[in-house]
């Protein structure tokens, strides 16, 4: 305990710190999923998928990420490719569309993310080679 004037500071329990870090990790994970969902939603709009919504994009992104990670962990050699196929299948299923539109939505989401990254690098002043 530390006393500064009338205020007594008590150090936090170590387990409380781990709990706070775990809560922060969950929040950061959900924010990343939400950002990726915006890109997928815009990609779905570009691919002219009917009834494309942010909620569907969020579900597809979250489910696709979880399934891709599990498949990648189980099948280490070709898990990345199988995870991609599983992710595209989830996008196809959630948006109730065909394989072609699911691939277009996914590719356009990647293109939007890359363009946004380049714009942010230009604004912030980073060079492309510094990022690589």
Protein Blocks (a to p, Z undefined) as FASTA:
>chain_A
ZZehjbccddddfklmmmmmmmmmmmmmmmmmmmmmmmmmmmmmmnopghiafklmmmmm
mmmmmmmmmmmmmmmmlmmmmmmmmmmmmmmmmnopafklmmmmmmmmmmmmmmmmmmmm
mmnopafklmZZ
